[in-house]
Amino acid sequence: MVSSSFHVTCPTEGQLRAHQDVPDAAVALHLRGCDGCSHRAADLRSTAQLAARAIADLDADAPSIVDAD
């Protein structure tokens, strides 16, 4: 994907996802000027939060391990 301003190559989905875990100054700068990537990053963040809640719920519902010996 190419941003309309300055013909800059937009970050990949993987780069946007990695930026959520380990902020990258170049990606952050790009996001300030690219609405499309800002929306993609927001969608990825929402999906990651949903997945984290689902995993936490699974963990909370898991039976505790009891020593049967």
Buried (B, 14 or more C-beta within 10 A) or exposed (E): EEBEEEEBEBBEBEBBBBBBEEEBEEBEEBBEEBEEBBEBBEEBBEEEEEEEEEEEEEEEEEEEEEEEE
